[in-house]
Amino acid sequence: MEEEDYSSLLRHISTPLDIIETKELSQRISESIRSLPLKERIVFVLQVQHGLSYREIADSVCCPLGTVMSRLDRARRILRDKLKDYIV
């Protein structure tokens, strides 16, 4: 997470335990994204953090649109599995 995103989260937290849990979750999300296979991580970051469309990602990484879609799906499945303890 970017520092400004983290700061905005902290403004809505009321207890020290909330702060610790938020930091832990933030670290876990960052670690999980970094652990993605490179091709999946690239398309995930381009889509989620940079807001690129599927077509823009496909053009950026020089691969078919369907490949971008499957890589994003795979990245989401991996992250969902890694973060299942935090998902309600």
Backbone bond lengths (Angstrom), bond angles and torsions (degrees), N, CA, C in turn:
res aa  C-N    CA-C-N  psi(-1)  N-CA   C-N-CA  omega(-1)  CA-C   N-CA-C  phi
1 M - - - 1.449 - - 1.520 109.62 -
2 E 1.286 115.13 148.06 1.452 119.90 175.09 1.530 108.53 -75.68
3 E 1.320 115.63 153.69 1.460 120.00 -176.05 1.524 111.78 -60.69
4 E 1.353 118.53 -39.10 1.455 120.13 -179.36 1.532 111.41 -67.90
5 D 1.342 118.23 -32.15 1.456 121.42 175.23 1.526 109.35 -65.34
6 Y 1.303 115.62 -44.37 1.462 121.49 -179.90 1.525 110.13 -62.67
7 S 1.320 117.21 -41.96 1.465 121.14 179.89 1.522 111.28 -62.80
8 S 1.328 117.18 -40.12 1.460 119.16 179.58 1.521 111.21 -67.15
9 L 1.329 117.53 -33.54 1.464 120.61 175.41 1.517 110.70 -64.50
10 L 1.319 116.80 -43.50 1.463 121.01 -177.22 1.528 112.55 -62.34
11 R 1.319 117.35 -29.23 1.465 119.92 179.26 1.527 111.93 -64.56
12 H 1.323 116.95 -22.93 1.462 121.22 -176.92 1.523 112.65 -100.95
13 I 1.300 117.42 8.64 1.459 121.86 -176.56 1.524 108.64 -104.83
14 S 1.334 115.19 140.13 1.457 117.22 -172.19 1.528 115.57 -108.00
15 T 1.310 118.96 -23.58 1.465 118.81 -175.19 1.527 111.06 -124.65
16 P 1.324 117.05 160.06 1.469 120.00 175.43 1.532 112.06 -58.32
17 L 1.322 117.22 -36.30 1.462 120.18 177.91 1.527 110.81 -63.72
18 D 1.336 116.99 -39.59 1.466 120.84 176.48 1.528 110.39 -60.47
19 I 1.325 116.27 -41.13 1.464 120.97 -179.70 1.525 110.33 -63.68
20 I 1.320 116.88 -45.08 1.467 121.36 179.42 1.524 110.25 -62.55
21 E 1.334 116.52 -45.32 1.467 120.27 -179.85 1.523 111.77 -64.50
22 T 1.322 117.12 -37.97 1.458 120.75 179.02 1.528 110.89 -67.26
23 K 1.334 116.63 -41.72 1.468 120.12 177.26 1.522 110.37 -63.04
24 E 1.330 116.37 -42.84 1.461 120.92 179.72 1.532 110.71 -62.03
25 L 1.325 116.46 -45.22 1.460 120.30 179.17 1.523 111.12 -63.84
26 S 1.310 116.71 -42.54 1.465 120.89 178.67 1.530 111.11 -60.20
27 Q 1.323 115.97 -44.39 1.467 119.90 178.42 1.515 111.16 -64.61
28 R 1.319 116.53 -41.76 1.469 121.08 -179.53 1.527 110.88 -64.10
29 I 1.325 117.78 -40.85 1.469 121.41 177.89 1.518 109.78 -63.82
30 S 1.328 116.91 -47.37 1.468 120.71 179.62 1.520 111.82 -60.14
31 E 1.333 116.16 -44.62 1.468 120.24 178.92 1.534 110.83 -63.27
32 S 1.303 116.44 -40.61 1.461 120.56 -179.18 1.522 111.22 -65.29
33 I 1.308 117.26 -41.42 1.470 120.66 177.88 1.529 109.63 -65.00
34 R 1.339 116.77 -44.31 1.470 119.78 179.67 1.530 112.18 -63.76
35 S 1.321 117.22 -26.28 1.464 120.21 -178.32 1.529 113.58 -83.94
36 L 1.319 117.21 -7.71 1.466 119.26 178.18 1.525 110.14 -62.26
37 P 1.334 117.14 148.90 1.468 118.75 172.02 1.531 108.96 -56.72
38 L 1.324 116.79 147.22 1.464 121.97 -171.86 1.526 113.67 -51.24
39 K 1.321 118.23 -49.19 1.473 120.28 -176.40 1.521 111.44 -63.29
40 E 1.313 117.02 -39.50 1.455 120.78 178.05 1.526 110.98 -70.19
41 R 1.318 116.05 -40.46 1.472 120.29 -179.87 1.523 110.75 -62.40
42 I 1.327 116.73 -42.48 1.467 120.19 -178.67 1.521 110.86 -59.89
43 V 1.339 117.93 -51.80 1.464 119.39 -177.38 1.532 111.26 -67.87
44 F 1.332 117.09 -34.21 1.466 120.18 178.19 1.525 110.66 -63.68
45 V 1.306 116.97 -48.70 1.468 121.04 -179.30 1.530 110.86 -64.13
46 L 1.321 117.04 -41.68 1.467 119.58 179.04 1.529 111.38 -62.22
47 Q 1.319 116.22 -37.66 1.462 119.51 -177.92 1.528 111.76 -80.04
48 V 1.322 117.49 -49.15 1.465 120.86 -173.04 1.524 112.57 -80.30
49 Q 1.316 117.54 -49.12 1.461 119.77 -174.72 1.525 113.37 -86.02
50 H 1.333 116.64 -29.47 1.462 118.88 -177.86 1.522 113.20 -105.77
51 G 1.335 117.15 -8.62 1.463 121.17 174.52 1.518 115.46 71.40
52 L 1.330 117.78 20.60 1.459 119.52 179.44 1.525 110.45 -73.01
53 S 1.321 115.30 147.93 1.459 120.75 175.61 1.526 108.81 -75.42
54 Y 1.311 115.95 165.77 1.465 119.76 177.87 1.525 110.49 -57.67
55 R 1.327 116.45 -42.14 1.476 120.91 -179.88 1.524 110.24 -63.60
56 E 1.322 118.26 -43.69 1.462 121.42 179.10 1.526 111.12 -62.69
57 I 1.324 116.23 -39.26 1.462 119.74 177.85 1.521 109.86 -65.03
58 A 1.335 116.42 -46.47 1.469 120.74 179.95 1.528 110.39 -57.37
59 D 1.311 116.69 -43.03 1.472 120.31 178.44 1.528 111.20 -66.65
60 S 1.330 116.49 -38.50 1.470 120.68 -178.06 1.520 113.02 -67.27
61 V 1.327 116.26 -39.81 1.467 119.69 -176.18 1.529 112.30 -101.39
62 C 1.332 116.12 4.95 1.478 122.57 176.39 1.529 112.36 55.00
63 C 1.317 115.35 54.81 1.467 119.12 174.93 1.527 108.20 -142.46
64 P 1.323 116.68 162.64 1.467 120.05 -179.40 1.529 112.60 -63.15
65 L 1.315 114.95 153.74 1.462 121.92 179.50 1.527 110.97 -56.86
66 G 1.327 117.78 -42.20 1.461 121.91 179.43 1.519 112.36 -60.75
67 T 1.316 116.51 -34.69 1.464 120.72 178.39 1.522 110.41 -66.88
68 V 1.324 116.38 -41.62 1.469 120.89 176.87 1.525 109.63 -60.35
69 M 1.326 116.14 -45.15 1.457 120.48 -178.78 1.535 111.41 -62.70
70 S 1.314 116.91 -42.17 1.464 119.14 -179.71 1.533 111.57 -70.30
71 R 1.323 117.29 -36.00 1.466 119.73 177.47 1.518 111.19 -66.68
72 L 1.327 116.49 -40.09 1.463 119.54 177.32 1.522 110.98 -65.29
73 D 1.306 116.56 -41.51 1.458 120.16 177.80 1.528 110.57 -61.13
74 R 1.321 116.20 -44.98 1.465 120.83 178.99 1.525 110.61 -62.52
75 A 1.328 117.43 -43.65 1.469 121.52 179.30 1.522 110.56 -60.61
76 R 1.330 116.73 -43.63 1.466 120.28 -179.89 1.524 111.66 -65.02
77 R 1.327 116.27 -40.42 1.465 119.46 178.52 1.529 110.97 -64.03
78 I 1.322 116.29 -42.66 1.473 120.47 178.65 1.525 110.00 -62.24
79 L 1.332 116.80 -46.54 1.470 120.38 -178.85 1.524 111.24 -65.74
80 R 1.327 116.25 -40.37 1.465 119.68 178.11 1.531 110.23 -59.20
81 D 1.340 116.41 -41.48 1.461 120.41 179.24 1.528 111.03 -67.21
82 K 1.325 117.00 -44.34 1.463 120.68 -177.74 1.541 111.92 -67.70
83 L 1.320 116.20 -29.79 1.467 120.26 -175.35 1.529 112.91 -106.61
84 K 1.326 117.50 15.74 1.460 121.51 -174.35 1.532 112.45 -58.20
85 D 1.315 118.37 -30.18 1.458 120.20 179.73 1.537 112.49 -70.36
86 Y 1.326 116.55 -15.49 1.467 120.56 -178.46 1.524 112.32 -104.10
87 I 1.323 116.92 -7.74 1.460 121.33 -176.67 1.526 108.92 -88.58
88 V 1.309 115.26 130.35 1.472 120.43 -179.77 1.514 109.51 -90.42
